[in-house]
Amino acid sequence: MENLQQWRDFLGKITKDPQERQRIANELSVRPITLMRWVSGESNPRPHNLRLLINALPEYRQVFLELIPEELGHDFMQGVEEASVSYEIPSIFYARVLNAHCTLPKILHFSSICDVILLQALKQLDPNRIGMEVTVVQCMPPSQGDKVRSLRESMGRGTPPWSRELEQKTMFLGIESLAGYVVSSGHSRAIQNRSEGEKFFPVEWVEWEESAMAYPIMRSDHVAGCFL
């Protein structure tokens, strides 16, 4: 019982931040109020939900494993290990994208759909939250009859050390950037480490970056920007 109370108290500290509470709820496909009921002891999470919770908070993984009730036993521990990485994109993700596209006002389409996609991308590409930034880079609208001359990082999400939300960090990019190279060529490009980028590709590294990849966002032969 003592371990159970410690576990609830620890979850309560994490979910004090409304944004973090909402993120965790989205990861578990539950409502934020459900998390608060677990914290208060009003209801108990199923083992499946506890596994998802631990996977959603890998930086606190060991703490949770020490505090969760002992009666869950070996089967629970084994299940946590087996569920630690998901390689398939869940069907609920597609449902969320389609729901946003069909029900939200057009003015909210871009921000809402990008938010769903970027959060899922982080979950798939950085499940252990080692550190990743994912951004959408858009072509800047040209003057009438002119060409696209620059790109803009318009929206992003990240795991520590990057900020979770990166809208306030708007950056313009040109042909000398990896994004510019990918958009102008129409081909994706992955750079495994800084030394490779310095030798072969136009990349300007910022703090914490050790590798990078860009993929063009296309429809037919038209390019709207890239996923960076």
Rosetta constraint file for C-alpha pairs under 8 A:
AtomPair CA 1 CA 5 HARMONIC 6.32 0.50
AtomPair CA 1 CA 69 HARMONIC 7.42 0.50
AtomPair CA 2 CA 6 HARMONIC 6.24 0.50
AtomPair CA 3 CA 7 HARMONIC 6.11 0.50
AtomPair CA 3 CA 67 HARMONIC 5.11 0.50
AtomPair CA 3 CA 68 HARMONIC 6.14 0.50
AtomPair CA 3 CA 69 HARMONIC 5.83 0.50
AtomPair CA 3 CA 70 HARMONIC 7.98 0.50
AtomPair CA 4 CA 8 HARMONIC 6.36 0.50
AtomPair CA 4 CA 67 HARMONIC 6.71 0.50
AtomPair CA 4 CA 68 HARMONIC 5.94 0.50
AtomPair CA 4 CA 69 HARMONIC 5.43 0.50
AtomPair CA 5 CA 9 HARMONIC 6.15 0.50
AtomPair CA 6 CA 10 HARMONIC 6.12 0.50
AtomPair CA 6 CA 67 HARMONIC 6.38 0.50
AtomPair CA 7 CA 11 HARMONIC 6.27 0.50
AtomPair CA 7 CA 64 HARMONIC 6.74 0.50
AtomPair CA 7 CA 67 HARMONIC 5.18 0.50
AtomPair CA 7 CA 68 HARMONIC 5.90 0.50
AtomPair CA 8 CA 12 HARMONIC 6.10 0.50
AtomPair CA 8 CA 38 HARMONIC 6.74 0.50
AtomPair CA 8 CA 39 HARMONIC 4.64 0.50
AtomPair CA 8 CA 40 HARMONIC 7.24 0.50
AtomPair CA 8 CA 41 HARMONIC 7.51 0.50
AtomPair CA 9 CA 13 HARMONIC 6.46 0.50
AtomPair CA 9 CA 39 HARMONIC 6.52 0.50
AtomPair CA 10 CA 14 HARMONIC 6.59 0.50
AtomPair CA 11 CA 15 HARMONIC 6.18 0.50
AtomPair CA 11 CA 39 HARMONIC 6.43 0.50
AtomPair CA 12 CA 16 HARMONIC 6.23 0.50
AtomPair CA 12 CA 36 HARMONIC 7.45 0.50
AtomPair CA 12 CA 39 HARMONIC 5.55 0.50
AtomPair CA 14 CA 20 HARMONIC 7.46 0.50
AtomPair CA 14 CA 21 HARMONIC 7.63 0.50
AtomPair CA 15 CA 20 HARMONIC 6.06 0.50
AtomPair CA 15 CA 21 HARMONIC 4.65 0.50
AtomPair CA 15 CA 35 HARMONIC 7.95 0.50
AtomPair CA 16 CA 20 HARMONIC 7.81 0.50
AtomPair CA 16 CA 21 HARMONIC 7.06 0.50
AtomPair CA 17 CA 21 HARMONIC 6.12 0.50
AtomPair CA 18 CA 22 HARMONIC 6.13 0.50
AtomPair CA 19 CA 23 HARMONIC 6.16 0.50
AtomPair CA 20 CA 24 HARMONIC 6.15 0.50
AtomPair CA 21 CA 25 HARMONIC 6.15 0.50
AtomPair CA 21 CA 32 HARMONIC 6.20 0.50
AtomPair CA 21 CA 35 HARMONIC 7.69 0.50
AtomPair CA 22 CA 26 HARMONIC 6.16 0.50
AtomPair CA 22 CA 31 HARMONIC 7.92 0.50
AtomPair CA 22 CA 32 HARMONIC 5.85 0.50
AtomPair CA 23 CA 27 HARMONIC 6.29 0.50
AtomPair CA 24 CA 28 HARMONIC 6.30 0.50
AtomPair CA 24 CA 53 HARMONIC 7.29 0.50
AtomPair CA 24 CA 56 HARMONIC 6.49 0.50
AtomPair CA 25 CA 29 HARMONIC 5.83 0.50
AtomPair CA 25 CA 30 HARMONIC 5.08 0.50
AtomPair CA 25 CA 31 HARMONIC 5.62 0.50
AtomPair CA 25 CA 32 HARMONIC 5.33 0.50
AtomPair CA 25 CA 35 HARMONIC 7.16 0.50
AtomPair CA 26 CA 30 HARMONIC 6.44 0.50
AtomPair CA 26 CA 31 HARMONIC 7.59 0.50
AtomPair CA 27 CA 52 HARMONIC 7.44 0.50
AtomPair CA 27 CA 53 HARMONIC 7.83 0.50
AtomPair CA 27 CA 56 HARMONIC 6.43 0.50
AtomPair CA 28 CA 49 HARMONIC 6.66 0.50
AtomPair CA 28 CA 52 HARMONIC 5.98 0.50
AtomPair CA 28 CA 53 HARMONIC 6.69 0.50
AtomPair CA 28 CA 56 HARMONIC 7.90 0.50
AtomPair CA 30 CA 34 HARMONIC 6.52 0.50
AtomPair CA 30 CA 35 HARMONIC 7.94 0.50
AtomPair CA 31 CA 35 HARMONIC 7.21 0.50
AtomPair CA 32 CA 36 HARMONIC 6.68 0.50
AtomPair CA 33 CA 37 HARMONIC 6.27 0.50
AtomPair CA 34 CA 38 HARMONIC 6.41 0.50
AtomPair CA 35 CA 39 HARMONIC 6.34 0.50
AtomPair CA 36 CA 40 HARMONIC 6.18 0.50
AtomPair CA 37 CA 41 HARMONIC 5.95 0.50
AtomPair CA 37 CA 42 HARMONIC 4.94 0.50
AtomPair CA 37 CA 43 HARMONIC 5.55 0.50
AtomPair CA 37 CA 44 HARMONIC 7.90 0.50
AtomPair CA 38 CA 42 HARMONIC 6.20 0.50
AtomPair CA 38 CA 43 HARMONIC 5.33 0.50
AtomPair CA 38 CA 44 HARMONIC 5.66 0.50
AtomPair CA 38 CA 45 HARMONIC 6.59 0.50
AtomPair CA 45 CA 49 HARMONIC 5.90 0.50
AtomPair CA 45 CA 50 HARMONIC 6.38 0.50
AtomPair CA 46 CA 50 HARMONIC 6.43 0.50
AtomPair CA 47 CA 51 HARMONIC 6.26 0.50
AtomPair CA 47 CA 72 HARMONIC 7.67 0.50
AtomPair CA 47 CA 76 HARMONIC 6.87 0.50
AtomPair CA 48 CA 52 HARMONIC 6.46 0.50
AtomPair CA 49 CA 53 HARMONIC 6.06 0.50
AtomPair CA 50 CA 54 HARMONIC 6.23 0.50
AtomPair CA 51 CA 55 HARMONIC 6.31 0.50
AtomPair CA 51 CA 76 HARMONIC 7.96 0.50
AtomPair CA 51 CA 79 HARMONIC 7.26 0.50
AtomPair CA 51 CA 80 HARMONIC 5.28 0.50
AtomPair CA 51 CA 83 HARMONIC 7.15 0.50
AtomPair CA 52 CA 56 HARMONIC 6.07 0.50
AtomPair CA 52 CA 83 HARMONIC 7.80 0.50
AtomPair CA 53 CA 57 HARMONIC 6.38 0.50
AtomPair CA 54 CA 58 HARMONIC 6.08 0.50
AtomPair CA 54 CA 60 HARMONIC 7.42 0.50
AtomPair CA 54 CA 61 HARMONIC 5.56 0.50
AtomPair CA 54 CA 64 HARMONIC 6.93 0.50
AtomPair CA 54 CA 80 HARMONIC 7.76 0.50
AtomPair CA 55 CA 61 HARMONIC 7.43 0.50
AtomPair CA 55 CA 80 HARMONIC 7.92 0.50
AtomPair CA 55 CA 83 HARMONIC 7.75 0.50
AtomPair CA 55 CA 84 HARMONIC 5.81 0.50
AtomPair CA 55 CA 85 HARMONIC 7.98 0.50
AtomPair CA 55 CA 127 HARMONIC 7.41 0.50
AtomPair CA 55 CA 128 HARMONIC 7.51 0.50
AtomPair CA 56 CA 127 HARMONIC 7.83 0.50
AtomPair CA 57 CA 61 HARMONIC 6.32 0.50
AtomPair CA 58 CA 127 HARMONIC 7.85 0.50
AtomPair CA 58 CA 128 HARMONIC 5.39 0.50
AtomPair CA 58 CA 129 HARMONIC 6.66 0.50
AtomPair CA 59 CA 128 HARMONIC 7.52 0.50
AtomPair CA 59 CA 129 HARMONIC 7.30 0.50
AtomPair CA 60 CA 64 HARMONIC 6.29 0.50
AtomPair CA 61 CA 65 HARMONIC 6.27 0.50
AtomPair CA 62 CA 66 HARMONIC 6.29 0.50
AtomPair CA 63 CA 67 HARMONIC 6.31 0.50
AtomPair CA 64 CA 68 HARMONIC 5.83 0.50
AtomPair CA 68 CA 72 HARMONIC 7.92 0.50
AtomPair CA 72 CA 76 HARMONIC 5.64 0.50
AtomPair CA 72 CA 77 HARMONIC 7.98 0.50
AtomPair CA 73 CA 77 HARMONIC 6.73 0.50
AtomPair CA 74 CA 78 HARMONIC 6.15 0.50
AtomPair CA 75 CA 79 HARMONIC 6.13 0.50
AtomPair CA 76 CA 80 HARMONIC 6.25 0.50
AtomPair CA 77 CA 81 HARMONIC 6.58 0.50
AtomPair CA 78 CA 82 HARMONIC 6.33 0.50
AtomPair CA 79 CA 83 HARMONIC 6.05 0.50
AtomPair CA 80 CA 84 HARMONIC 6.04 0.50
AtomPair CA 84 CA 127 HARMONIC 7.83 0.50
AtomPair CA 85 CA 127 HARMONIC 6.46 0.50
AtomPair CA 86 CA 124 HARMONIC 6.91 0.50
AtomPair CA 87 CA 124 HARMONIC 6.85 0.50
AtomPair CA 89 CA 93 HARMONIC 7.09 0.50
AtomPair CA 89 CA 124 HARMONIC 7.64 0.50
AtomPair CA 90 CA 94 HARMONIC 7.50 0.50
AtomPair CA 91 CA 95 HARMONIC 6.47 0.50
AtomPair CA 92 CA 96 HARMONIC 6.20 0.50
AtomPair CA 93 CA 97 HARMONIC 6.43 0.50
AtomPair CA 93 CA 116 HARMONIC 7.64 0.50
AtomPair CA 93 CA 120 HARMONIC 7.43 0.50
AtomPair CA 94 CA 98 HARMONIC 6.17 0.50
AtomPair CA 95 CA 99 HARMONIC 5.91 0.50
AtomPair CA 96 CA 100 HARMONIC 6.11 0.50
AtomPair CA 96 CA 116 HARMONIC 7.30 0.50
AtomPair CA 97 CA 101 HARMONIC 6.20 0.50
AtomPair CA 97 CA 113 HARMONIC 5.86 0.50
AtomPair CA 97 CA 116 HARMONIC 6.79 0.50
AtomPair CA 97 CA 117 HARMONIC 7.65 0.50
AtomPair CA 98 CA 102 HARMONIC 6.07 0.50
AtomPair CA 99 CA 103 HARMONIC 5.85 0.50
AtomPair CA 99 CA 104 HARMONIC 7.87 0.50
AtomPair CA 100 CA 104 HARMONIC 5.44 0.50
AtomPair CA 100 CA 109 HARMONIC 6.83 0.50
AtomPair CA 100 CA 112 HARMONIC 6.80 0.50
AtomPair CA 100 CA 113 HARMONIC 6.37 0.50
AtomPair CA 101 CA 109 HARMONIC 6.13 0.50
AtomPair CA 101 CA 113 HARMONIC 7.22 0.50
AtomPair CA 104 CA 108 HARMONIC 6.32 0.50
AtomPair CA 104 CA 109 HARMONIC 6.50 0.50
AtomPair CA 105 CA 109 HARMONIC 6.67 0.50
AtomPair CA 106 CA 110 HARMONIC 7.92 0.50
AtomPair CA 108 CA 112 HARMONIC 5.89 0.50
AtomPair CA 109 CA 113 HARMONIC 5.82 0.50
AtomPair CA 110 CA 114 HARMONIC 5.88 0.50
AtomPair CA 111 CA 115 HARMONIC 6.02 0.50
AtomPair CA 111 CA 155 HARMONIC 7.76 0.50
AtomPair CA 112 CA 116 HARMONIC 6.48 0.50
AtomPair CA 113 CA 117 HARMONIC 6.22 0.50
AtomPair CA 114 CA 118 HARMONIC 5.89 0.50
AtomPair CA 114 CA 136 HARMONIC 7.87 0.50
AtomPair CA 114 CA 155 HARMONIC 7.65 0.50
AtomPair CA 115 CA 119 HARMONIC 6.12 0.50
AtomPair CA 115 CA 157 HARMONIC 7.90 0.50
AtomPair CA 116 CA 120 HARMONIC 6.28 0.50
AtomPair CA 117 CA 121 HARMONIC 6.06 0.50
AtomPair CA 118 CA 122 HARMONIC 6.24 0.50
AtomPair CA 118 CA 134 HARMONIC 6.65 0.50
AtomPair CA 118 CA 135 HARMONIC 7.50 0.50
AtomPair CA 118 CA 156 HARMONIC 7.14 0.50
AtomPair CA 118 CA 157 HARMONIC 6.30 0.50
AtomPair CA 119 CA 123 HARMONIC 6.28 0.50
AtomPair CA 119 CA 157 HARMONIC 6.88 0.50
AtomPair CA 120 CA 124 HARMONIC 6.20 0.50
AtomPair CA 121 CA 125 HARMONIC 5.85 0.50
AtomPair CA 121 CA 126 HARMONIC 7.97 0.50
AtomPair CA 121 CA 134 HARMONIC 7.75 0.50
AtomPair CA 122 CA 126 HARMONIC 5.26 0.50
AtomPair CA 122 CA 127 HARMONIC 6.98 0.50
AtomPair CA 122 CA 132 HARMONIC 7.34 0.50
AtomPair CA 122 CA 133 HARMONIC 7.99 0.50
AtomPair CA 122 CA 134 HARMONIC 7.25 0.50
AtomPair CA 122 CA 157 HARMONIC 7.82 0.50
AtomPair CA 122 CA 158 HARMONIC 7.26 0.50
AtomPair CA 122 CA 159 HARMONIC 7.67 0.50
AtomPair CA 123 CA 127 HARMONIC 4.99 0.50
AtomPair CA 126 CA 130 HARMONIC 6.46 0.50
AtomPair CA 126 CA 131 HARMONIC 7.07 0.50
AtomPair CA 126 CA 132 HARMONIC 6.69 0.50
AtomPair CA 129 CA 159 HARMONIC 5.83 0.50
AtomPair CA 129 CA 160 HARMONIC 7.12 0.50
AtomPair CA 130 CA 159 HARMONIC 7.36 0.50
AtomPair CA 130 CA 160 HARMONIC 7.34 0.50
AtomPair CA 131 CA 158 HARMONIC 7.37 0.50
AtomPair CA 131 CA 159 HARMONIC 5.11 0.50
AtomPair CA 131 CA 160 HARMONIC 5.27 0.50
AtomPair CA 131 CA 161 HARMONIC 6.09 0.50
AtomPair CA 131 CA 162 HARMONIC 7.07 0.50
AtomPair CA 132 CA 158 HARMONIC 5.56 0.50
AtomPair CA 132 CA 159 HARMONIC 5.44 0.50
AtomPair CA 132 CA 160 HARMONIC 7.32 0.50
AtomPair CA 132 CA 162 HARMONIC 7.05 0.50
AtomPair CA 133 CA 156 HARMONIC 7.07 0.50
AtomPair CA 133 CA 157 HARMONIC 5.95 0.50
AtomPair CA 133 CA 158 HARMONIC 4.26 0.50
AtomPair CA 133 CA 159 HARMONIC 6.58 0.50
AtomPair CA 133 CA 162 HARMONIC 6.47 0.50
AtomPair CA 134 CA 156 HARMONIC 5.53 0.50
AtomPair CA 134 CA 157 HARMONIC 5.56 0.50
AtomPair CA 134 CA 158 HARMONIC 6.19 0.50
AtomPair CA 134 CA 227 HARMONIC 7.27 0.50
AtomPair CA 134 CA 228 HARMONIC 5.75 0.50
AtomPair CA 135 CA 153 HARMONIC 6.57 0.50
AtomPair CA 135 CA 154 HARMONIC 7.41 0.50
AtomPair CA 135 CA 155 HARMONIC 5.62 0.50
AtomPair CA 135 CA 156 HARMONIC 3.98 0.50
AtomPair CA 135 CA 157 HARMONIC 6.48 0.50
AtomPair CA 135 CA 227 HARMONIC 6.00 0.50
AtomPair CA 135 CA 228 HARMONIC 5.24 0.50
AtomPair CA 136 CA 153 HARMONIC 5.90 0.50
AtomPair CA 136 CA 154 HARMONIC 5.97 0.50
AtomPair CA 136 CA 155 HARMONIC 5.45 0.50
AtomPair CA 136 CA 156 HARMONIC 6.24 0.50
AtomPair CA 136 CA 225 HARMONIC 7.49 0.50
AtomPair CA 136 CA 226 HARMONIC 6.15 0.50
AtomPair CA 136 CA 227 HARMONIC 4.97 0.50
AtomPair CA 136 CA 228 HARMONIC 6.32 0.50
AtomPair CA 137 CA 151 HARMONIC 6.39 0.50
AtomPair CA 137 CA 152 HARMONIC 5.39 0.50
AtomPair CA 137 CA 153 HARMONIC 4.31 0.50
AtomPair CA 137 CA 154 HARMONIC 5.88 0.50
AtomPair CA 137 CA 155 HARMONIC 7.51 0.50
AtomPair CA 137 CA 179 HARMONIC 7.41 0.50
AtomPair CA 137 CA 225 HARMONIC 5.30 0.50
AtomPair CA 137 CA 226 HARMONIC 5.16 0.50
AtomPair CA 137 CA 227 HARMONIC 6.22 0.50
AtomPair CA 137 CA 228 HARMONIC 6.95 0.50
AtomPair CA 138 CA 151 HARMONIC 5.51 0.50
AtomPair CA 138 CA 152 HARMONIC 5.30 0.50
AtomPair CA 138 CA 153 HARMONIC 6.40 0.50
AtomPair CA 138 CA 154 HARMONIC 6.61 0.50
AtomPair CA 138 CA 224 HARMONIC 6.06 0.50
AtomPair CA 138 CA 225 HARMONIC 4.32 0.50
AtomPair CA 138 CA 226 HARMONIC 6.69 0.50
AtomPair CA 139 CA 148 HARMONIC 6.62 0.50
AtomPair CA 139 CA 150 HARMONIC 6.41 0.50
AtomPair CA 139 CA 151 HARMONIC 4.57 0.50
AtomPair CA 139 CA 152 HARMONIC 6.50 0.50
AtomPair CA 139 CA 224 HARMONIC 5.81 0.50
AtomPair CA 139 CA 225 HARMONIC 5.17 0.50
AtomPair CA 140 CA 148 HARMONIC 6.28 0.50
AtomPair CA 140 CA 149 HARMONIC 7.25 0.50
AtomPair CA 140 CA 150 HARMONIC 5.77 0.50
AtomPair CA 140 CA 151 HARMONIC 5.33 0.50
AtomPair CA 140 CA 152 HARMONIC 6.50 0.50
AtomPair CA 141 CA 148 HARMONIC 6.44 0.50
AtomPair CA 142 CA 146 HARMONIC 5.66 0.50
AtomPair CA 142 CA 147 HARMONIC 5.62 0.50
AtomPair CA 142 CA 148 HARMONIC 4.98 0.50
AtomPair CA 142 CA 149 HARMONIC 7.07 0.50
AtomPair CA 143 CA 147 HARMONIC 7.39 0.50
AtomPair CA 149 CA 174 HARMONIC 7.19 0.50
AtomPair CA 150 CA 172 HARMONIC 6.79 0.50
AtomPair CA 150 CA 173 HARMONIC 5.86 0.50
AtomPair CA 150 CA 174 HARMONIC 5.04 0.50
AtomPair CA 150 CA 175 HARMONIC 7.48 0.50
AtomPair CA 150 CA 180 HARMONIC 7.84 0.50
AtomPair CA 151 CA 172 HARMONIC 5.60 0.50
AtomPair CA 151 CA 173 HARMONIC 4.92 0.50
AtomPair CA 151 CA 174 HARMONIC 6.18 0.50
AtomPair CA 151 CA 179 HARMONIC 7.92 0.50
AtomPair CA 151 CA 180 HARMONIC 7.17 0.50
AtomPair CA 151 CA 225 HARMONIC 7.39 0.50
AtomPair CA 152 CA 170 HARMONIC 7.00 0.50
AtomPair CA 152 CA 171 HARMONIC 5.70 0.50
AtomPair CA 152 CA 172 HARMONIC 4.43 0.50
AtomPair CA 152 CA 173 HARMONIC 5.94 0.50
AtomPair CA 153 CA 170 HARMONIC 5.65 0.50
AtomPair CA 153 CA 171 HARMONIC 5.29 0.50
AtomPair CA 153 CA 172 HARMONIC 6.39 0.50
AtomPair CA 153 CA 173 HARMONIC 7.62 0.50
AtomPair CA 154 CA 167 HARMONIC 6.47 0.50
AtomPair CA 154 CA 170 HARMONIC 6.11 0.50
AtomPair CA 154 CA 171 HARMONIC 7.73 0.50
AtomPair CA 155 CA 166 HARMONIC 6.24 0.50
AtomPair CA 155 CA 167 HARMONIC 5.00 0.50
AtomPair CA 155 CA 170 HARMONIC 7.82 0.50
AtomPair CA 156 CA 165 HARMONIC 6.16 0.50
AtomPair CA 156 CA 166 HARMONIC 4.88 0.50
AtomPair CA 156 CA 167 HARMONIC 6.19 0.50
AtomPair CA 157 CA 163 HARMONIC 7.13 0.50
AtomPair CA 157 CA 164 HARMONIC 5.14 0.50
AtomPair CA 157 CA 165 HARMONIC 4.91 0.50
AtomPair CA 157 CA 166 HARMONIC 5.79 0.50
AtomPair CA 158 CA 162 HARMONIC 5.26 0.50
AtomPair CA 158 CA 163 HARMONIC 5.52 0.50
AtomPair CA 158 CA 164 HARMONIC 4.59 0.50
AtomPair CA 158 CA 165 HARMONIC 6.62 0.50
AtomPair CA 158 CA 166 HARMONIC 7.51 0.50
AtomPair CA 159 CA 163 HARMONIC 6.47 0.50
AtomPair CA 159 CA 164 HARMONIC 5.86 0.50
AtomPair CA 160 CA 164 HARMONIC 7.50 0.50
AtomPair CA 161 CA 208 HARMONIC 7.74 0.50
AtomPair CA 166 CA 170 HARMONIC 7.77 0.50
AtomPair CA 173 CA 177 HARMONIC 6.19 0.50
AtomPair CA 173 CA 179 HARMONIC 7.28 0.50
AtomPair CA 173 CA 180 HARMONIC 6.79 0.50
AtomPair CA 174 CA 179 HARMONIC 7.80 0.50
AtomPair CA 174 CA 180 HARMONIC 5.43 0.50
AtomPair CA 175 CA 179 HARMONIC 7.62 0.50
AtomPair CA 175 CA 180 HARMONIC 4.23 0.50
AtomPair CA 175 CA 181 HARMONIC 5.80 0.50
AtomPair CA 175 CA 184 HARMONIC 7.63 0.50
AtomPair CA 176 CA 180 HARMONIC 6.34 0.50
AtomPair CA 176 CA 181 HARMONIC 6.94 0.50
AtomPair CA 176 CA 202 HARMONIC 5.29 0.50
AtomPair CA 176 CA 203 HARMONIC 7.03 0.50
AtomPair CA 177 CA 181 HARMONIC 6.25 0.50
AtomPair CA 177 CA 202 HARMONIC 5.34 0.50
AtomPair CA 177 CA 203 HARMONIC 5.16 0.50
AtomPair CA 177 CA 204 HARMONIC 6.47 0.50
AtomPair CA 178 CA 182 HARMONIC 6.25 0.50
AtomPair CA 178 CA 189 HARMONIC 7.96 0.50
AtomPair CA 178 CA 201 HARMONIC 7.10 0.50
AtomPair CA 178 CA 202 HARMONIC 5.65 0.50
AtomPair CA 178 CA 203 HARMONIC 5.22 0.50
AtomPair CA 178 CA 204 HARMONIC 7.87 0.50
AtomPair CA 178 CA 213 HARMONIC 7.99 0.50
AtomPair CA 178 CA 214 HARMONIC 6.87 0.50
AtomPair CA 179 CA 183 HARMONIC 6.10 0.50
AtomPair CA 179 CA 214 HARMONIC 6.06 0.50
AtomPair CA 179 CA 225 HARMONIC 7.96 0.50
AtomPair CA 179 CA 226 HARMONIC 6.52 0.50
AtomPair CA 179 CA 228 HARMONIC 6.92 0.50
AtomPair CA 180 CA 184 HARMONIC 6.00 0.50
AtomPair CA 181 CA 185 HARMONIC 6.10 0.50
AtomPair CA 181 CA 202 HARMONIC 7.25 0.50
AtomPair CA 182 CA 186 HARMONIC 5.56 0.50
AtomPair CA 182 CA 187 HARMONIC 5.49 0.50
AtomPair CA 182 CA 188 HARMONIC 5.77 0.50
AtomPair CA 182 CA 189 HARMONIC 6.70 0.50
AtomPair CA 182 CA 214 HARMONIC 6.54 0.50
AtomPair CA 182 CA 215 HARMONIC 6.71 0.50
AtomPair CA 182 CA 216 HARMONIC 6.18 0.50
AtomPair CA 182 CA 226 HARMONIC 7.41 0.50
AtomPair CA 183 CA 187 HARMONIC 7.38 0.50
AtomPair CA 183 CA 216 HARMONIC 5.77 0.50
AtomPair CA 183 CA 223 HARMONIC 6.72 0.50
AtomPair CA 183 CA 225 HARMONIC 6.07 0.50
AtomPair CA 183 CA 226 HARMONIC 6.52 0.50
AtomPair CA 186 CA 216 HARMONIC 6.01 0.50
AtomPair CA 186 CA 223 HARMONIC 7.26 0.50
AtomPair CA 187 CA 215 HARMONIC 6.92 0.50
AtomPair CA 187 CA 216 HARMONIC 6.53 0.50
AtomPair CA 188 CA 213 HARMONIC 7.49 0.50
AtomPair CA 188 CA 214 HARMONIC 5.66 0.50
AtomPair CA 188 CA 215 HARMONIC 4.34 0.50
AtomPair CA 188 CA 216 HARMONIC 6.14 0.50
AtomPair CA 189 CA 213 HARMONIC 5.67 0.50
AtomPair CA 189 CA 214 HARMONIC 5.59 0.50
AtomPair CA 189 CA 215 HARMONIC 6.67 0.50
AtomPair CA 190 CA 211 HARMONIC 7.93 0.50
AtomPair CA 190 CA 212 HARMONIC 5.99 0.50
AtomPair CA 190 CA 213 HARMONIC 4.16 0.50
AtomPair CA 190 CA 214 HARMONIC 6.57 0.50
AtomPair CA 191 CA 196 HARMONIC 6.51 0.50
AtomPair CA 191 CA 197 HARMONIC 5.90 0.50
AtomPair CA 191 CA 211 HARMONIC 5.58 0.50
AtomPair CA 191 CA 212 HARMONIC 5.22 0.50
AtomPair CA 191 CA 213 HARMONIC 5.99 0.50
AtomPair CA 192 CA 196 HARMONIC 6.84 0.50
AtomPair CA 192 CA 197 HARMONIC 7.85 0.50
AtomPair CA 192 CA 210 HARMONIC 7.71 0.50
AtomPair CA 192 CA 211 HARMONIC 5.00 0.50
AtomPair CA 192 CA 212 HARMONIC 6.75 0.50
AtomPair CA 193 CA 197 HARMONIC 6.57 0.50
AtomPair CA 193 CA 210 HARMONIC 5.44 0.50
AtomPair CA 193 CA 211 HARMONIC 4.62 0.50
AtomPair CA 193 CA 212 HARMONIC 7.64 0.50
AtomPair CA 194 CA 198 HARMONIC 6.25 0.50
AtomPair CA 194 CA 205 HARMONIC 7.67 0.50
AtomPair CA 194 CA 210 HARMONIC 5.70 0.50
AtomPair CA 194 CA 211 HARMONIC 6.19 0.50
AtomPair CA 195 CA 199 HARMONIC 6.43 0.50
AtomPair CA 196 CA 200 HARMONIC 6.30 0.50
AtomPair CA 196 CA 201 HARMONIC 7.72 0.50
AtomPair CA 197 CA 201 HARMONIC 5.04 0.50
AtomPair CA 197 CA 202 HARMONIC 6.96 0.50
AtomPair CA 197 CA 203 HARMONIC 6.05 0.50
AtomPair CA 198 CA 202 HARMONIC 7.22 0.50
AtomPair CA 198 CA 203 HARMONIC 6.82 0.50
AtomPair CA 205 CA 209 HARMONIC 6.18 0.50
AtomPair CA 205 CA 210 HARMONIC 7.96 0.50
AtomPair CA 212 CA 228 HARMONIC 7.47 0.50
AtomPair CA 213 CA 228 HARMONIC 5.89 0.50
AtomPair CA 214 CA 226 HARMONIC 6.33 0.50
AtomPair CA 214 CA 227 HARMONIC 5.55 0.50
AtomPair CA 214 CA 228 HARMONIC 4.37 0.50
AtomPair CA 215 CA 226 HARMONIC 5.31 0.50
AtomPair CA 215 CA 227 HARMONIC 5.16 0.50
AtomPair CA 215 CA 228 HARMONIC 6.56 0.50
AtomPair CA 216 CA 223 HARMONIC 6.71 0.50
AtomPair CA 216 CA 224 HARMONIC 7.71 0.50
AtomPair CA 216 CA 225 HARMONIC 5.93 0.50
AtomPair CA 216 CA 226 HARMONIC 4.10 0.50
AtomPair CA 216 CA 227 HARMONIC 6.30 0.50
AtomPair CA 217 CA 223 HARMONIC 5.83 0.50
AtomPair CA 217 CA 224 HARMONIC 5.69 0.50
AtomPair CA 217 CA 225 HARMONIC 5.35 0.50
AtomPair CA 217 CA 226 HARMONIC 4.80 0.50
AtomPair CA 217 CA 227 HARMONIC 6.64 0.50
AtomPair CA 218 CA 222 HARMONIC 5.57 0.50
AtomPair CA 218 CA 223 HARMONIC 4.52 0.50
AtomPair CA 218 CA 224 HARMONIC 6.13 0.50
AtomPair CA 218 CA 225 HARMONIC 7.61 0.50
AtomPair CA 219 CA 223 HARMONIC 6.66 0.50
